[in-house]
Amino acid sequence: MDINNFLDKFVGDWFSQRTTYHLPQNQVDNAKANVTLTLLTADDSKITQLANQYHFNLDLSLGAIASSWDNSPDWGKPKQTGESLMLIFRSENDLNKGNIVRITNSSEIVKGEYVLAEDESLILRIIKDDQYLEERINFASDNLRLRNTIFKHNNQVRQTCFYSEIKRVVKKED
């Protein structure tokens, strides 16, 4: 599988369940969300505009993942919604490695890298100052996706998350 095949499997409507472990506080948090992921092609005007604005090489663009979510958190916690855009740029020599740029709805920009590993899991890494975030995404089947993240601050693990996500399949009419 190459990154383009992975991205094709990645998009869609997903029901996500998350468990987060906040290690310093010794706390656990659970949440559910509906997540929609859409693949924008490299020639999409939004990607072209952002590539020009931030001086990214559009020739290396694989497109972008537009994501939106609607959380249904634990009792007593506020509901959250949001969206982001993750631009994907392959390396010059390897389609399965490259850079990512995540832009949130607050216009915050975070840069990182991706690697599609030999076990067909996608690894995303973001390093900023003394913070490190790694997310690993793999498929147990076409409609079951597993994700786990680890967040470090000053080389100490601060938080880990595990997600199980089920793709919503629309039954085709005859």
Backbone as numpy.savetxt, mean C-alpha at the origin, in Angstrom:
# Nx Ny Nz CAx CAy CAz Cx Cy Cz
5.73 -14.29 -11.70 4.87 -13.11 -11.70 5.77 -11.87 -11.70
5.40 -10.87 -12.48 6.14 -9.61 -12.44 5.26 -8.56 -11.75
5.81 -7.37 -11.58 5.10 -6.33 -10.83 3.78 -5.95 -11.50
3.70 -5.98 -12.81 2.44 -5.63 -13.47 1.35 -6.65 -13.16
1.69 -7.95 -13.15 0.72 -8.98 -12.77 0.29 -8.80 -11.32
1.25 -8.49 -10.46 0.95 -8.29 -9.05 -0.04 -7.13 -8.88
0.23 -6.03 -9.55 -0.65 -4.86 -9.44 -2.05 -5.16 -9.96
-2.16 -5.96 -11.02 -3.48 -6.33 -11.52 -4.28 -7.12 -10.47
-3.60 -8.01 -9.73 -4.27 -8.76 -8.66 -4.59 -7.87 -7.47
-3.77 -6.86 -7.25 -3.83 -6.00 -6.08 -5.07 -5.10 -6.04
-5.51 -4.65 -7.22 -6.61 -3.67 -7.27 -7.96 -4.35 -7.03
-8.94 -3.54 -6.66 -10.29 -4.02 -6.44 -10.85 -3.49 -5.13
-11.99 -4.06 -4.73 -12.63 -3.72 -3.46 -12.32 -4.83 -2.46
-11.81 -4.44 -1.31 -11.36 -5.39 -0.30 -12.01 -5.10 1.04
-12.32 -6.17 1.78 -12.73 -6.06 3.18 -11.49 -6.40 4.00
-11.06 -5.48 4.84 -9.80 -5.62 5.56 -10.05 -5.70 7.06
-9.37 -6.64 7.71 -9.35 -6.72 9.17 -7.91 -6.55 9.62
-7.71 -5.67 10.61 -6.35 -5.34 11.04 -6.21 -5.52 12.54
-5.07 -6.07 12.94 -4.68 -6.11 14.34 -3.36 -5.38 14.46
-3.30 -4.40 15.35 -2.11 -3.59 15.56 -1.60 -3.81 16.97
-0.31 -4.04 17.09 0.34 -4.18 18.39 1.23 -2.96 18.61
0.89 -2.19 19.66 1.70 -1.03 20.05 2.62 -1.53 21.17
3.84 -1.84 20.82 4.73 -2.54 21.74 5.11 -1.73 22.99
5.52 -0.46 22.87 5.91 0.26 24.09 4.77 0.40 25.11
3.52 0.52 24.61 2.37 0.67 25.50 1.75 -0.67 25.88
2.25 -1.75 25.23 1.70 -3.09 25.46 0.18 -3.09 25.22
-0.23 -2.50 24.09 -1.64 -2.41 23.73 -1.90 -3.06 22.38
-3.13 -3.57 22.24 -3.57 -4.17 20.99 -4.80 -3.41 20.52
-4.87 -3.19 19.21 -5.99 -2.47 18.61 -6.47 -3.26 17.40
-7.77 -3.34 17.21 -8.36 -4.04 16.08 -9.25 -3.09 15.30
-9.31 -3.29 13.99 -10.18 -2.44 13.17 -10.57 -3.20 11.91
-11.63 -2.73 11.31 -12.10 -3.26 10.03 -12.22 -2.08 9.08
-12.10 -2.36 7.79 -12.22 -1.29 6.81 -12.65 -1.86 5.47
-13.30 -1.02 4.70 -13.54 -1.30 3.30 -12.51 -0.47 2.54
-11.74 -1.15 1.69 -10.65 -0.51 0.96 -10.89 -0.69 -0.53
-10.78 0.40 -1.27 -10.89 0.36 -2.73 -9.57 0.80 -3.32
-9.01 -0.05 -4.19 -7.74 0.22 -4.85 -7.95 0.23 -6.35
-7.53 1.30 -7.00 -7.70 1.47 -8.44 -6.34 1.72 -9.06
-6.08 1.07 -10.18 -4.82 1.25 -10.88 -4.98 2.34 -11.93
-4.15 3.37 -11.84 -4.12 4.42 -12.84 -2.93 4.16 -13.75
-3.13 4.25 -15.03 -2.04 3.98 -15.98 -1.06 5.15 -16.01
0.12 4.86 -16.52 1.20 5.86 -16.54 0.83 7.10 -17.35
-0.09 6.98 -18.31 -0.47 8.14 -19.11 -1.64 8.93 -18.54
-2.10 8.56 -17.34 -3.17 9.29 -16.67 -2.71 10.73 -16.41
-3.57 11.69 -16.63 -3.19 13.11 -16.49 -2.74 13.44 -15.07
-3.32 12.80 -14.07 -2.93 13.06 -12.67 -1.47 12.64 -12.44
-1.09 11.50 -13.01 0.28 11.02 -12.84 1.25 11.91 -13.61
0.88 12.27 -14.81 1.73 13.15 -15.62 1.97 14.47 -14.90
0.91 15.04 -14.33 1.02 16.31 -13.62 1.95 16.18 -12.41
1.77 15.12 -11.61 2.61 14.93 -10.42 4.06 14.64 -10.80
4.27 13.86 -11.84 5.64 13.56 -12.29 6.35 14.84 -12.72
5.65 15.69 -13.43 6.25 16.97 -13.84 6.47 17.89 -12.64
5.51 17.92 -11.74 5.60 18.81 -10.57 6.77 18.43 -9.67
7.01 17.12 -9.48 8.05 16.67 -8.56 9.29 16.13 -9.28
9.37 16.33 -10.59 10.54 15.95 -11.40 10.83 14.45 -11.34
9.80 13.62 -11.50 9.96 12.17 -11.59 10.07 11.79 -13.05
10.83 10.76 -13.33 11.02 10.28 -14.69 9.79 9.51 -15.14
8.96 10.13 -15.94 7.71 9.52 -16.40 7.96 8.29 -17.26
9.12 8.19 -17.90 9.44 7.02 -18.72 9.54 5.74 -17.88
9.80 5.88 -16.58 9.93 4.72 -15.69 8.64 4.44 -14.91
7.60 5.19 -15.17 6.36 5.04 -14.42 5.60 3.77 -14.80
5.16 3.05 -13.77 4.27 1.90 -13.97 2.82 2.28 -13.69
2.60 3.53 -13.36 1.26 4.00 -13.02 1.18 4.34 -11.54
-0.01 4.23 -11.00 -0.23 4.56 -9.60 -1.41 3.76 -9.06
-1.40 3.58 -7.76 -2.52 2.96 -7.06 -3.24 4.06 -6.30
-4.48 4.32 -6.67 -5.33 5.24 -5.92 -6.08 4.40 -4.89
-6.00 4.80 -3.63 -6.67 4.03 -2.58 -7.60 4.93 -1.77
-8.70 4.34 -1.37 -9.62 5.02 -0.45 -10.09 3.99 0.55
-10.38 4.45 1.77 -10.80 3.53 2.82 -11.86 4.16 3.69
-12.61 3.29 4.32 -13.69 3.66 5.22 -13.62 2.68 6.38
-13.10 3.14 7.51 -12.89 2.27 8.67 -14.14 2.12 9.51
-14.26 0.94 10.10 -15.26 0.68 11.12 -14.50 0.21 12.35
-13.97 1.13 13.14 -13.08 0.76 14.24 -13.83 0.15 15.42
-13.05 -0.21 16.43 -13.62 -0.78 17.65 -14.61 0.20 18.27
-15.44 -0.32 19.14 -16.44 0.49 19.82 -15.76 1.65 20.55
-16.40 2.80 20.50 -15.92 3.96 21.23 -14.84 4.74 20.51
-14.48 4.34 19.30 -13.45 5.05 18.55 -14.09 5.70 17.33
-13.55 6.84 16.90 -14.17 7.54 15.76 -13.95 6.82 14.44
-14.93 6.94 13.57 -14.83 6.40 12.21 -13.84 7.23 11.42
-13.08 6.58 10.53 -12.09 7.29 9.74 -12.26 6.95 8.26
-12.08 7.95 7.43 -12.05 7.75 5.99 -10.83 8.48 5.44
-10.39 8.09 4.28 -9.25 8.77 3.70 -8.93 8.24 2.33
-7.92 8.84 1.75 -7.47 8.40 0.43 -6.01 8.76 0.27
-5.36 8.05 -0.63 -3.97 8.35 -0.95 -3.68 7.88 -2.37
-2.54 8.28 -2.85 -2.10 7.90 -4.18 -0.65 7.44 -4.06
-0.34 6.26 -4.59 1.02 5.75 -4.57 1.52 5.61 -6.00
2.46 6.45 -6.37 3.08 6.39 -7.69 4.17 5.33 -7.66
4.32 4.59 -8.76 5.26 3.48 -8.82 6.18 3.70 -10.01
7.49 3.72 -9.73 8.50 3.92 -10.77 9.50 2.77 -10.70
9.62 2.03 -11.78 10.57 0.90 -11.82 11.99 1.43 -11.90
12.94 0.57 -11.52 14.33 0.94 -11.73 14.64 0.83 -13.22
15.72 1.41 -13.64 16.07 1.38 -15.07 16.38 -0.03 -15.54
16.88 -0.89 -14.64 17.36 -2.21 -15.04 16.48 -3.37 -14.61
15.51 -3.14 -13.72 14.75 -4.25 -13.16 13.30 -3.81 -12.93
12.38 -4.46 -13.63 10.96 -4.14 -13.50 10.45 -4.42 -12.08
11.02 -5.41 -11.39 10.51 -5.83 -10.09 11.14 -5.10 -8.91
11.88 -4.04 -9.19 12.44 -3.17 -8.15 12.25 -1.74 -8.59
12.09 -0.87 -7.61 11.97 0.53 -7.99 11.59 1.41 -6.82
11.03 2.55 -7.13 10.68 3.55 -6.13 9.18 3.77 -6.08
8.73 4.16 -4.90 7.33 4.54 -4.71 7.28 5.94 -4.13
6.22 6.63 -4.43 5.97 7.95 -3.86 4.52 7.95 -3.42
4.29 8.11 -2.12 2.93 8.10 -1.59 2.51 9.52 -1.25
1.37 9.91 -1.76 0.83 11.24 -1.53 -0.53 11.07 -0.86
-0.66 11.63 0.35 -1.92 11.50 1.08 -2.83 12.68 0.76
-4.07 12.59 1.24 -5.03 13.67 0.96 -4.64 14.97 1.66
-3.65 14.92 2.56 -3.15 16.16 3.16 -1.93 16.67 2.40
-1.67 16.08 1.22 -0.56 16.44 0.33 0.81 16.13 0.91
0.86 15.27 1.92 2.15 14.82 2.46 2.76 13.84 1.47
4.05 13.99 1.20 4.76 13.13 0.26 5.77 12.30 1.03
5.71 10.99 0.81 6.66 10.07 1.42 7.25 9.21 0.31
8.57 9.11 0.27 9.25 8.33 -0.76 9.79 7.05 -0.17
9.81 6.00 -0.98 10.33 4.72 -0.54 10.72 3.87 -1.73
10.81 2.57 -1.48 11.19 1.63 -2.54 10.31 0.41 -2.48
10.26 -0.32 -3.60 9.54 -1.58 -3.64 10.45 -2.66 -4.20
10.17 -3.89 -3.80 10.84 -5.07 -4.34 9.79 -6.16 -4.43
9.66 -6.78 -5.59 8.83 -7.96 -5.71 9.76 -9.14 -5.51
9.62 -9.81 -4.36 10.53 -10.88 -3.97 10.27 -12.15 -4.77
11.21 -13.08 -4.69 11.07 -14.34 -5.43 9.88 -15.17 -4.96
9.44 -14.96 -3.71 8.26 -15.68 -3.20 6.96 -14.99 -3.61
7.06 -14.02 -4.52 5.92 -13.27 -5.07 5.23 -12.38 -4.04
5.97 -11.97 -3.01 5.45 -10.98 -2.08 6.05 -9.63 -2.44
5.25 -8.60 -2.27 5.70 -7.25 -2.54 6.15 -6.63 -1.23
7.36 -6.10 -1.23 7.91 -5.47 -0.03 8.05 -3.99 -0.30
7.43 -3.18 0.54 7.53 -1.73 0.46 8.34 -1.24 1.66
9.31 -0.36 1.43 10.13 0.17 2.52 10.18 1.69 2.42
9.99 2.31 3.58 10.11 3.76 3.67 11.04 4.06 4.84
12.07 4.84 4.56 13.01 5.25 5.60 13.05 6.76 5.59
12.75 7.34 6.75 12.76 8.80 6.85 13.33 9.18 8.20
14.45 9.87 8.16 15.17 10.24 9.38 15.45 8.99 10.20
14.93 8.92 11.42 15.18 7.76 12.29 13.97 6.82 12.33
13.11 6.89 11.31 11.93 6.03 11.24 12.05 5.07 10.05
11.57 3.85 10.27 11.64 2.80 9.25 10.30 2.09 9.23
9.72 1.96 8.04 8.47 1.24 7.87 8.66 0.22 6.76
8.28 -1.02 7.04 8.32 -2.06 6.01 6.97 -2.75 5.99
6.44 -2.93 4.79 5.18 -3.64 4.60 5.42 -4.76 3.60
4.92 -5.95 3.94 5.03 -7.11 3.06 3.61 -7.54 2.71
3.36 -7.69 1.41 2.03 -8.04 0.91 2.16 -9.32 0.09
1.33 -10.32 0.40 1.32 -11.52 -0.42 -0.10 -12.06 -0.51
-0.29 -12.96 -1.45 -1.61 -13.53 -1.71 -1.63 -14.99 -1.29
-2.61 -15.33 -0.44 -2.84 -16.73 -0.10 -3.65 -17.39 -1.23
-4.48 -16.59 -1.89 -5.22 -17.00 -3.09 -5.56 -15.71 -3.84
-6.23 -15.82 -4.98 -6.56 -14.62 -5.74 -7.44 -13.65 -4.96
-8.24 -14.17 -4.05 -9.19 -13.32 -3.31 -8.85 -13.17 -1.84
-7.68 -13.62 -1.41 -7.25 -13.48 -0.02 -5.83 -12.92 0.00
-5.73 -11.72 0.54 -4.44 -11.03 0.60 -4.04 -10.88 2.06
-2.76 -11.06 2.33 -2.22 -10.91 3.68 -1.17 -9.81 3.65
-1.20 -8.97 4.67 -0.21 -7.90 4.78 0.31 -7.85 6.21
1.56 -7.55 6.36 2.07 -7.26 7.69 3.05 -6.10 7.60
3.05 -5.27 8.63 3.93 -4.11 8.67 4.71 -4.11 9.97
5.85 -3.49 9.89 6.66 -3.28 11.08 7.14 -1.83 11.02
7.03 -1.14 12.14 7.45 0.25 12.24 8.51 0.34 13.32
9.64 0.92 12.95 10.74 1.11 13.91 11.04 2.60 14.05
11.42 2.97 15.25 11.87 4.33 15.53 13.16 4.20 16.32
14.21 4.85 15.87 15.53 4.72 16.49 15.95 3.25 16.61
15.71 2.48 15.54 16.06 1.05 15.47 15.35 0.17 16.49
14.29 0.66 17.10 13.50 -0.16 18.02 12.11 -0.35 17.45
11.63 -1.59 17.48 10.29 -1.88 16.97 9.27 -1.20 17.87
8.42 -0.39 17.28 7.40 0.35 18.02 5.99 -0.20 17.77
5.79 -0.73 16.55 4.45 -1.18 16.19 4.53 -2.24 15.11
3.66 -3.23 15.21 3.50 -4.21 14.14 2.01 -4.34 13.84
1.69 -4.66 12.58 0.30 -4.84 12.17 0.19 -6.09 11.31
-0.97 -6.73 11.42 -1.29 -7.85 10.54 -2.66 -7.58 9.95
-2.77 -7.73 8.63 -4.02 -7.52 7.92 -4.40 -8.81 7.19
-5.66 -9.17 7.25 -6.20 -10.18 6.34 -7.28 -9.48 5.54
-7.24 -9.67 4.23 -8.13 -8.92 3.35 -8.78 -9.85 2.34
-10.08 -9.73 2.24 -10.86 -10.56 1.33 -11.39 -9.67 0.21
-11.14 -10.09 -1.01 -11.58 -9.31 -2.17 -13.08 -9.52 -2.37
-13.77 -8.42 -2.57 -15.21 -8.49 -2.87 -15.35 -8.84 -4.34
-16.01 -9.94 -4.58 -16.19 -10.44 -5.94 -17.62 -10.17 -6.36
-17.77 -9.55 -7.51 -19.09 -9.26 -8.05 -19.46 -10.40 -8.97
-20.61 -11.00 -8.68 -21.06 -12.10 -9.51 -21.51 -11.55 -10.85
-20.97 -12.13 -11.91 -21.33 -11.69 -13.26 -22.68 -12.26 -13.65
-23.49 -11.39 -14.24 -24.81 -11.84 -14.71 -24.67 -12.56 -16.04
-25.51 -13.55 -16.24 -25.47 -14.33 -17.49 -26.05 -13.55 -18.65
